[in-house]
Amino acid sequence: MLIESNEIAVDLWQIIAHHGYAHQKHKAIEEFSELTEALARDLNGQGGRKNVTEEMADCYIMLAQLELIYGNHTDVAAFVREKLARTLKRVEAERAGEVKTT
């Protein structure tokens, strides 16, 4: 879970209650887009670590709010474990030369 304490959860719920679910979902889209742009600038040598870090923080906040809105922490955690395991299997296969990387 992205929320480290009950205090943070209370703060996040206050924000959600003030703005509403739909607004915060739109805000999440906006923040994820800003991270995408920051990463693209960084890859092009036009951005920096500080900007990427700040946008990552915004995305963490929005992901934590989405977990609260959807009440799906357990499902998210299960998918994370599943996807990490699948990716690690692919990495091992690539290292063993079993799969061509592109």
Buried (B, 14 or more C-beta within 10 A) or exposed (E): EBBEEEEEBEBBEEBBEEBEBEEBBEBBEEBBEBBEEBBEBBEEEEBEEEBBEEBBEBBEBBBBBBBBBEEEBEEBEEEEEEEEEEEEEEEEEEEEEEEEEE
